[in-house]
Amino acid sequence: MDTMTFDYYLMRRQANPDLSMKNVLAVARRVRPIQAVCWGYRHNRWEARSDVARVWLDPDRDDLILQPADRATAERTAATFTEVPLPTEAELTEICRAAPRPR
């Protein structure tokens, strides 16, 4: 199977506008249903989290800040909150494909 390509977003809550970005969301391009990966603080690993992507990509949510970023910026941002590097696009693809599919 082909490797997916991803769009990257930096994430933080509107309630803390002066704080640094707290996560990176990698969203697969042109894939439906949506497939995405972000840092899972509970398990300390990069995880498939389509549910998080659906909430954060909702244009009606004004309490969340989602800033588009290029891959290099996403990598630098990830290094500010975890020592585990942002996975390669091949690894992100693998994470997405291994995730259970929503019913």
C-alpha distances in whole Angstrom, upper triangle without the diagonal:
4,7,9,13,16,19,22,25,28,30,33,36,38,41,41,40,42,39,36,33,32,28,25,22,19,18,14,15,15,14,16,17,18,16,17,18,22,24,26,29,30,28,28,24,21,20,18,21,20,24,25,23,25,28,28,27,29,32,35,35,37,37,34,33,30,30,27,26,24,22,25,27,25,25,29,29,27,29,32,31,29,29,26,24,21,18,16,13,10,13,13,10,10,13,13,10,13,16,18,17,21,23
4,6,9,13,16,19,22,25,27,31,34,36,39,39,38,40,37,34,31,30,26,23,21,17,16,12,13,13,12,15,17,17,15,16,17,21,23,25,29,30,28,27,23,20,20,18,20,20,23,24,22,24,27,26,25,28,30,33,33,35,36,32,31,27,27,24,23,21,19,22,24,22,22,26,27,25,27,30,30,28,28,24,22,19,16,14,11,9,12,12,9,10,14,13,11,14,17,19,18,21,24
4,7,10,13,16,19,22,24,28,31,33,36,35,35,36,34,30,27,26,23,19,17,14,13,10,11,12,12,15,17,15,13,14,14,18,20,22,26,27,25,24,20,17,17,15,18,18,21,22,20,22,25,24,23,26,28,31,31,33,33,29,28,24,24,21,20,18,16,19,21,19,19,22,23,21,24,27,26,24,24,21,18,16,13,10,7,5,9,9,6,8,11,11,10,13,15,18,18,21,24
4,7,10,13,16,19,21,25,28,30,33,32,32,33,31,28,25,24,21,17,15,11,10,6,7,9,9,12,14,12,10,11,12,15,18,21,24,26,24,23,20,16,16,14,16,15,19,19,16,18,22,20,19,22,24,27,27,29,30,26,25,21,21,18,17,16,14,17,19,17,18,21,21,20,23,25,25,24,24,21,18,15,13,10,7,7,10,8,6,9,11,9,10,13,14,17,17,19,22
4,7,10,14,17,19,23,26,28,31,30,29,31,29,26,22,22,19,15,13,9,8,6,6,9,10,13,15,13,11,11,12,15,18,21,24,26,25,24,20,16,16,15,16,15,19,19,16,18,21,19,18,21,22,26,25,27,28,24,23,19,18,15,14,12,11,14,16,14,15,19,19,18,21,23,23,23,23,20,17,14,12,10,6,9,11,9,8,12,13,12,13,16,17,20,19,21,24
4,6,10,13,16,19,22,24,27,27,26,27,25,22,19,19,15,12,9,6,5,4,5,9,10,13,14,11,10,8,10,12,15,18,21,23,23,21,18,14,14,13,14,13,17,16,13,15,18,16,14,18,19,23,22,24,24,20,19,15,14,11,11,10,9,13,13,11,13,16,16,15,18,21,20,20,21,18,16,12,11,10,7,10,11,8,9,13,13,11,14,16,16,19,19,20,23
4,7,10,13,17,20,21,25,24,23,24,23,20,16,17,14,10,8,6,5,6,6,10,11,14,15,12,11,9,11,12,15,18,21,24,23,22,19,16,16,14,14,14,16,15,12,14,16,14,12,16,17,20,19,21,21,18,16,12,11,8,8,8,8,12,12,10,13,15,15,15,18,19,20,20,21,19,17,13,13,13,10,14,14,11,12,16,15,14,17,19,19,21,20,21,24
4,7,10,14,17,19,22,21,19,21,19,16,13,14,11,7,6,5,6,9,10,14,14,17,17,14,12,10,10,10,13,16,18,21,21,19,17,14,15,14,14,14,16,14,11,14,15,12,12,16,17,20,18,19,19,15,13,10,8,6,5,6,6,10,9,6,10,12,11,11,15,16,16,17,18,17,14,11,12,12,11,15,15,12,14,17,15,15,18,20,19,22,22,22,26
4,6,10,13,15,18,17,16,18,16,13,10,11,8,6,5,6,8,11,13,16,16,18,18,14,14,11,11,10,12,15,17,20,21,19,17,14,15,15,14,14,15,12,10,13,13,10,10,13,14,17,15,16,16,12,9,6,5,4,5,8,9,11,9,7,11,12,10,11,14,15,15,16,19,17,15,12,14,15,14,18,17,14,17,19,17,17,20,22,20,23,22,22,26
4,7,11,13,15,14,13,14,12,10,6,7,6,5,6,9,11,15,16,19,20,21,21,17,16,13,12,10,11,14,15,19,20,18,17,14,16,16,15,16,16,13,12,15,14,10,12,15,15,18,15,15,14,11,8,6,5,6,7,10,11,12,9,7,10,11,8,9,12,12,12,14,17,16,15,12,15,17,17,20,19,16,19,21,19,19,22,24,22,24,25,24,28
4,7,10,12,11,11,13,11,9,5,6,5,6,7,11,12,16,18,21,21,22,21,17,17,13,12,10,11,13,13,17,18,17,16,15,15,16,14,15,14,11,10,13,12,8,10,13,14,16,13,13,11,8,6,5,7,9,10,13,14,15,12,10,13,13,10,11,14,13,12,14,18,17,17,14,17,19,19,22,21,18,20,22,20,19,23,24,22,24,24,23,27
4,7,9,7,8,10,8,7,5,5,7,9,11,14,16,20,22,24,24,25,24,20,20,16,16,12,13,14,14,17,19,18,18,17,18,18,16,17,16,12,13,15,13,10,12,14,15,16,12,11,9,6,5,7,9,12,13,17,18,18,15,13,16,15,12,13,15,13,12,15,19,19,19,17,20,23,23,26,24,21,24,26,23,22,26,27,24,26,26,25,29
4,5,6,7,10,9,10,9,9,10,13,14,17,18,22,24,26,26,26,25,22,21,19,18,15,15,16,15,18,21,20,21,20,20,20,17,18,17,13,14,15,12,10,13,14,14,14,10,9,6,4,6,9,11,15,17,20,21,22,19,17,20,19,15,16,19,17,15,18,22,22,22,21,24,26,26,29,27,24,27,28,25,25,28,29,26,27,27,26,29
4,5,5,9,10,11,11,12,14,16,16,20,21,24,26,28,28,28,27,24,24,21,21,18,19,20,19,22,25,24,24,23,23,24,21,21,19,16,16,17,14,12,14,14,14,13,10,7,5,5,6,10,12,15,18,21,23,24,20,19,22,21,18,19,22,19,18,22,25,26,26,24,27,29,29,32,30,27,30,31,28,28,31,32,29,30,30,29,31
4,6,9,9,12,12,13,15,18,19,23,24,27,29,31,31,31,29,26,27,24,23,20,20,21,19,21,25,24,25,25,25,25,22,23,21,18,19,20,16,14,17,17,17,16,12,10,7,8,9,13,15,19,21,24,26,26,23,22,24,23,19,21,23,20,19,22,26,27,27,26,29,31,31,34,32,29,32,34,30,30,34,34,31,32,32,30,33
4,6,6,9,10,10,13,16,18,22,23,27,29,31,31,32,30,27,27,24,23,19,19,20,18,21,24,22,24,23,24,25,22,24,22,19,20,21,18,16,18,19,19,18,15,13,10,10,10,13,14,18,19,23,24,24,20,19,22,20,17,18,20,17,16,20,23,24,25,24,27,29,30,33,31,28,31,33,30,30,33,33,31,32,33,31,34
4,6,8,9,11,14,16,18,21,23,27,28,30,31,31,31,27,27,24,23,20,20,21,20,23,26,24,25,24,25,26,24,24,23,20,20,21,19,16,18,19,18,18,15,12,10,10,8,12,12,16,17,21,22,22,19,18,21,19,16,18,20,17,17,20,24,25,25,24,27,29,29,33,31,28,31,33,30,30,34,34,32,34,34,33,36
4,7,9,12,15,17,20,23,25,29,30,33,33,34,33,30,29,26,25,21,21,22,21,24,26,24,26,25,26,28,26,27,26,22,23,25,22,19,21,22,22,22,19,16,14,13,12,14,14,18,18,21,23,22,18,19,21,18,15,18,19,15,16,20,23,25,24,24,27,29,30,34,32,29,33,34,32,32,36,36,34,36,36,35,38
4,7,8,12,14,17,21,23,27,28,31,32,32,32,28,27,24,22,19,17,19,17,20,23,21,22,22,23,25,23,25,24,20,21,23,20,18,20,22,22,22,19,17,14,13,11,13,14,17,17,20,21,20,17,16,18,16,13,15,15,12,12,16,19,21,21,21,24,27,28,31,29,27,30,31,29,29,33,33,31,33,34,33,36
4,6,9,12,15,18,21,24,26,29,29,30,30,26,25,21,19,16,15,17,16,19,21,19,20,19,21,23,21,23,23,19,19,22,20,17,19,21,21,23,19,18,15,13,11,12,12,15,14,17,17,17,13,13,14,12,9,11,12,9,10,13,16,18,18,17,21,23,24,27,26,24,27,29,26,26,30,30,29,31,32,32,35
4,6,8,11,14,17,20,22,25,26,27,26,22,21,18,16,13,12,15,14,17,19,17,17,16,18,19,18,19,19,16,16,19,17,14,16,18,19,20,17,16,14,11,9,9,9,12,12,14,15,15,11,10,12,11,7,9,11,9,9,12,15,16,16,15,18,20,21,24,23,20,23,25,23,23,27,27,25,28,28,28,31
4,7,10,14,16,20,22,25,25,26,25,21,20,16,14,10,9,11,10,14,16,13,14,14,15,17,15,18,17,14,14,17,16,13,16,18,20,21,17,17,14,11,10,11,11,14,14,16,16,16,13,11,13,12,8,8,11,8,7,10,14,14,14,14,17,20,21,23,21,19,22,23,20,21,25,25,23,25,26,26,29
4,7,10,13,16,19,22,22,23,22,18,16,13,10,7,6,9,9,13,14,12,12,10,12,13,12,14,15,11,12,15,14,11,14,17,18,20,17,17,15,12,11,10,11,12,12,14,13,14,12,9,11,11,8,7,10,9,8,9,13,12,12,11,14,16,17,20,18,15,18,20,17,17,21,21,19,22,23,23,26
4,7,10,13,15,19,19,20,20,16,14,10,8,6,7,10,12,15,15,13,12,10,11,12,11,13,14,11,11,14,14,11,13,16,18,20,18,18,17,13,11,9,9,10,9,11,10,12,10,6,9,10,7,6,10,11,10,11,13,12,11,9,11,13,14,17,15,12,16,17,15,15,19,19,18,21,22,22,26
4,6,10,12,15,15,16,16,12,10,7,6,5,8,11,13,16,16,15,13,10,10,10,9,10,11,9,7,11,12,9,10,14,16,18,16,17,17,13,12,9,10,9,10,11,11,13,12,9,11,13,11,10,14,14,13,14,16,15,13,10,11,13,13,16,14,11,13,15,13,12,16,17,16,18,18,19,22
4,7,9,13,12,14,14,11,9,5,5,6,10,13,16,18,18,16,14,10,10,9,10,10,13,11,9,12,14,12,12,15,17,20,19,20,20,16,15,11,12,10,10,10,9,12,12,9,11,14,12,11,15,16,16,15,17,15,13,9,10,11,9,12,11,8,10,13,11,10,14,15,14,17,17,18,22
4,6,9,9,11,11,7,6,4,7,9,13,15,18,20,20,19,16,13,12,10,10,8,11,10,7,10,13,11,10,13,15,19,18,20,20,16,16,12,13,11,12,12,12,15,15,12,14,17,16,15,19,20,19,19,21,18,17,13,13,13,11,13,13,9,10,13,12,10,13,15,14,16,15,16,20
4,7,6,9,10,7,6,6,9,12,15,17,21,23,22,21,18,14,13,11,11,10,13,13,10,12,15,14,13,16,18,21,21,23,23,20,19,16,16,13,14,14,13,17,17,14,16,20,19,18,21,23,22,22,23,20,18,14,13,13,9,11,12,9,8,12,11,9,11,14,13,16,15,16,19
4,6,9,11,9,9,9,12,15,19,21,24,26,26,25,22,18,17,14,15,13,16,16,12,14,17,16,13,16,18,21,21,23,24,21,20,16,16,13,14,14,14,17,18,16,18,21,21,20,23,25,25,25,26,23,21,17,16,15,11,14,15,12,11,15,15,12,14,17,17,19,17,18,21
4,7,9,8,10,12,15,18,22,24,27,29,28,28,25,21,19,16,17,14,17,18,14,15,18,17,14,17,18,22,22,25,26,23,22,19,19,16,17,17,17,21,22,20,22,25,24,24,27,29,28,28,30,27,24,21,19,18,14,16,18,15,13,16,17,14,15,18,18,19,17,18,20
4,6,6,7,10,13,16,20,22,25,26,26,26,23,19,17,14,14,11,15,16,13,13,17,17,14,17,19,22,22,25,26,23,23,19,20,18,19,19,19,22,23,20,22,26,25,24,27,29,28,27,29,26,24,20,19,18,14,15,16,13,11,14,14,11,11,15,14,15,13,14,16
3,5,7,11,14,17,21,22,26,26,26,27,24,20,18,14,14,11,13,15,12,12,15,16,14,15,18,20,21,24,25,23,23,20,22,20,21,22,22,25,25,23,25,28,27,25,29,30,29,29,31,28,26,23,21,21,17,18,19,16,14,16,16,12,12,16,14,14,11,11,13
4,6,10,13,16,20,20,24,24,24,25,23,19,16,13,12,9,11,13,11,10,14,15,13,14,17,19,20,23,24,22,22,20,22,20,22,23,22,26,26,23,25,28,27,25,29,30,28,28,30,27,26,22,21,21,18,19,19,16,14,16,15,11,12,15,12,12,9,9,11
4,7,10,13,17,18,21,22,22,23,20,17,14,10,9,6,9,10,8,8,11,12,10,12,15,18,18,21,21,19,19,16,18,17,18,19,19,23,22,19,22,25,23,22,25,26,25,25,27,24,23,19,18,19,16,17,17,13,12,15,13,10,12,14,12,13,10,10,13
4,7,11,14,15,19,20,19,19,17,13,11,7,7,5,9,10,8,9,13,13,12,15,18,20,19,22,22,19,19,16,18,16,18,18,17,21,21,17,19,22,21,19,23,24,22,22,24,21,19,16,15,15,13,14,13,10,9,11,10,6,9,11,9,11,9,10,14
4,7,11,12,15,17,16,16,14,10,8,6,6,5,8,8,6,9,12,11,11,14,17,19,18,21,20,17,17,14,15,14,15,16,14,18,17,14,16,19,17,15,19,20,19,18,20,17,16,13,12,13,11,13,12,8,9,11,9,7,10,12,10,12,12,13,16
4,7,9,12,14,13,13,10,6,5,4,5,7,10,9,8,12,13,12,13,16,19,21,20,22,21,17,17,14,16,15,15,15,14,16,16,12,13,16,15,12,16,17,15,15,16,14,13,10,9,11,11,12,10,7,9,10,7,7,11,11,10,13,14,15,19
4,6,9,12,12,11,9,6,6,7,6,9,11,8,9,12,13,11,13,16,19,21,19,20,19,15,15,13,14,14,14,15,13,16,15,11,12,14,12,10,13,14,12,12,14,12,12,9,10,13,13,15,12,10,12,13,10,11,14,14,13,15,17,17,21
4,6,9,9,7,6,4,6,9,9,12,13,11,12,15,15,14,16,19,22,23,21,22,20,16,16,15,16,16,16,17,15,16,15,12,12,14,11,8,11,12,9,8,11,9,10,9,10,14,15,16,13,11,15,15,12,13,17,16,14,17,19,20,23
4,5,6,6,5,6,6,9,9,12,12,10,13,16,15,15,18,20,23,24,21,23,20,17,18,17,19,20,19,21,19,20,19,15,16,17,15,12,14,14,11,10,13,11,13,12,13,17,18,19,15,14,17,16,12,14,17,16,14,16,18,18,22
4,6,5,7,9,10,13,12,16,15,13,15,18,17,16,20,22,24,25,22,23,20,18,18,18,20,21,21,22,21,21,20,17,17,18,15,12,14,13,10,9,12,12,14,14,16,19,21,22,19,17,20,20,16,18,21,19,17,19,21,22,25
4,6,8,10,10,13,13,16,15,14,17,19,18,18,22,23,26,27,24,25,22,20,21,21,23,24,24,26,24,25,24,20,20,21,19,16,17,17,13,12,15,14,17,17,18,21,23,24,20,19,21,20,17,18,21,19,17,18,21,21,24
4,6,9,9,12,13,16,16,15,18,20,20,20,23,25,28,29,26,28,25,22,23,22,24,25,25,26,23,24,24,20,19,21,19,16,17,17,14,12,14,12,15,15,16,19,21,21,17,17,19,18,14,16,19,16,15,17,20,20,24
4,7,9,13,14,17,18,16,18,21,21,20,23,25,28,29,26,27,25,22,22,21,23,23,22,23,21,21,21,17,16,18,16,12,13,14,10,8,10,9,12,12,13,17,19,20,16,16,19,18,14,17,19,17,16,19,22,23,26
4,6,10,12,15,16,15,16,20,20,19,21,24,27,29,26,27,25,22,22,20,22,22,21,21,18,19,19,16,15,17,15,12,13,14,12,9,10,7,10,10,10,14,16,16,12,12,15,14,11,13,16,14,14,17,19,21,24
4,7,9,12,14,13,14,17,18,17,19,22,24,26,24,25,24,20,20,18,19,19,18,18,15,17,17,13,13,15,14,10,13,15,12,10,11,8,9,8,8,11,12,13,10,9,12,11,8,10,13,12,12,15,17,19,22
4,6,9,11,10,12,15,16,15,17,20,23,25,23,25,23,20,20,18,20,19,19,20,17,20,19,16,16,18,17,14,16,18,15,13,15,12,13,11,10,13,13,14,11,9,11,11,7,8,11,10,8,11,14,15,19
4,6,9,9,10,12,14,14,15,18,21,23,21,24,23,20,20,18,19,19,19,20,18,20,20,16,17,20,19,16,19,20,18,17,18,15,15,13,12,14,13,14,11,8,10,10,6,5,9,8,6,9,10,12,15
4,5,5,7,9,10,11,12,15,18,20,18,20,19,16,17,15,18,18,18,20,19,21,20,17,18,21,18,16,20,20,18,17,20,17,17,15,14,17,16,17,15,11,13,13,10,9,12,12,9,10,11,11,15
4,5,5,6,9,10,10,12,16,17,16,19,19,16,17,15,17,17,19,20,19,22,22,18,20,23,20,19,22,23,21,20,23,20,20,17,16,18,16,18,16,13,13,14,11,9,12,13,9,10,10,9,12
4,5,5,7,9,10,11,15,16,14,17,17,15,16,15,18,18,20,22,22,25,23,20,22,24,22,20,23,24,21,21,24,22,22,19,19,21,20,21,19,16,17,18,14,12,15,15,12,12,11,9,12
4,5,5,6,8,10,14,15,12,15,14,12,13,12,15,16,17,20,19,22,20,17,19,21,18,17,20,20,18,19,22,20,20,17,18,20,19,21,19,15,17,18,15,13,17,17,14,14,14,13,16
4,5,5,6,8,12,14,12,15,14,12,12,10,13,13,15,17,17,20,19,16,18,20,18,17,21,21,19,20,22,20,20,17,17,19,17,19,18,14,15,17,15,12,16,17,14,15,14,13,17
4,6,5,6,10,11,11,14,14,12,14,12,15,15,18,20,21,24,22,19,22,24,21,20,24,24,22,23,26,24,24,20,21,22,20,22,21,17,18,20,17,15,17,19,16,16,14,12,15
4,6,5,9,9,8,11,11,9,11,11,14,16,18,21,22,24,22,19,22,24,21,20,24,23,21,23,26,24,24,21,22,24,22,25,23,20,21,22,20,17,20,21,18,18,17,15,17
4,6,8,10,7,10,9,7,8,7,11,12,15,18,19,21,19,16,19,21,18,17,21,20,19,20,24,23,22,19,20,22,21,23,22,19,20,22,19,17,21,22,19,20,19,17,20
4,6,9,8,11,12,9,10,8,11,11,14,17,18,21,19,17,20,22,19,19,23,23,21,23,26,24,23,20,21,22,20,23,22,19,20,22,20,17,21,22,19,20,19,17,20
4,5,6,9,11,9,11,10,13,14,18,20,22,25,23,20,24,25,22,22,26,26,24,26,29,28,27,24,25,26,24,26,26,22,23,25,23,20,23,25,22,22,20,18,20
4,6,8,10,10,10,10,13,14,17,21,23,25,23,21,25,26,23,24,27,27,26,28,31,30,29,26,27,28,26,29,28,24,25,28,26,23,26,28,25,26,24,22,24
4,6,9,10,12,12,15,17,21,24,26,28,26,24,28,28,25,26,30,28,27,29,33,32,31,28,29,31,29,32,31,27,28,31,28,26,29,30,27,27,25,23,24
4,6,6,9,10,13,16,19,23,24,27,24,22,25,26,23,23,27,25,24,26,30,29,29,26,27,29,28,31,29,26,27,29,27,25,28,29,26,26,25,22,24
4,6,8,10,13,16,19,23,25,26,23,22,25,25,22,23,26,25,24,26,30,30,29,27,29,30,29,32,31,28,29,32,29,27,30,32,29,29,28,26,28
4,7,10,13,16,19,23,25,26,23,21,24,24,21,22,24,22,21,24,28,28,27,25,28,30,29,32,30,27,29,31,28,27,30,31,28,28,28,26,28
4,6,10,13,16,19,21,22,19,17,21,21,17,18,21,19,18,21,25,24,24,22,24,26,25,28,27,23,26,28,25,23,27,28,25,26,25,24,26
4,6,10,12,16,18,19,16,15,18,18,15,16,19,17,17,20,23,23,22,20,22,24,24,27,26,22,25,27,24,23,27,28,26,27,27,25,28
4,7,9,13,15,16,14,12,16,16,13,14,18,17,16,19,22,21,20,17,20,21,20,23,23,19,21,24,22,20,24,25,23,25,24,24,27
4,6,10,12,14,11,10,14,14,12,14,17,16,17,19,22,21,19,17,19,20,19,23,23,19,22,24,23,22,25,27,25,27,27,26,29
4,7,10,12,10,9,13,14,12,14,17,17,18,20,22,21,19,16,18,18,17,20,21,18,19,23,21,20,23,25,24,26,26,26,29
4,7,8,6,6,10,11,10,12,14,15,16,18,20,19,16,13,15,15,15,19,19,16,19,22,20,20,23,25,24,27,27,27,31
4,6,5,6,9,10,11,12,15,16,18,18,19,18,15,12,14,13,13,17,17,15,17,20,20,20,23,25,24,27,27,28,32
4,5,5,6,9,10,10,12,15,16,16,17,15,12,9,11,10,10,14,14,12,15,18,17,18,20,22,22,26,26,27,31
4,5,5,6,9,10,11,13,15,15,16,15,11,10,12,11,13,16,16,15,18,20,20,21,24,25,25,29,29,30,34
4,5,5,6,9,10,11,13,14,15,15,12,11,14,14,15,18,18,17,19,22,21,21,25,26,26,29,29,30,34
4,6,5,6,9,10,11,12,13,13,10,8,11,11,12,16,15,13,16,19,17,18,21,22,22,25,26,27,30
4,5,5,6,9,11,10,11,10,7,6,9,10,12,15,14,13,16,18,17,18,22,22,22,26,27,28,32
4,5,5,7,10,10,11,11,9,9,12,14,16,19,18,17,20,22,21,22,25,26,26,29,30,31,35
4,5,5,7,9,11,12,10,9,13,15,16,20,18,17,20,22,20,21,25,25,24,27,28,29,33
4,5,6,6,8,8,7,6,10,13,15,17,15,14,18,19,17,18,22,22,21,25,26,27,31
4,6,5,6,7,7,8,12,14,17,19,17,17,20,21,19,21,25,24,24,27,29,30,34
4,6,8,10,10,11,15,18,20,22,20,19,23,24,22,23,27,27,26,29,31,31,35
4,7,9,10,11,14,17,20,22,19,18,22,22,20,22,25,24,23,26,28,29,32
4,5,7,9,12,15,18,20,17,16,20,20,18,20,23,22,22,25,27,28,31
4,6,9,12,15,18,19,17,17,21,20,18,21,24,23,23,26,29,30,34
4,7,8,12,15,16,13,13,17,16,15,18,20,19,19,23,25,27,31
4,6,9,12,14,11,12,15,15,14,17,19,19,20,23,25,27,31
4,7,9,11,9,9,12,13,12,14,17,17,17,21,23,24,28
4,6,8,5,6,9,10,9,12,14,14,15,19,21,23,26
4,5,5,6,8,10,10,12,14,15,17,20,22,24,28
4,5,5,6,9,10,10,12,14,15,19,20,22,25
4,5,5,6,9,10,11,12,15,18,19,22,25
4,5,5,6,9,10,11,13,16,18,21,24
4,5,5,6,9,10,11,15,16,18,22
4,5,5,6,9,10,13,14,17,20
4,5,5,6,9,12,14,17,20
4,6,5,6,10,12,15,18
4,6,5,9,9,12,15
4,6,8,9,12,15
4,7,9,12,15
4,6,9,12
4,7,9
4,6
4
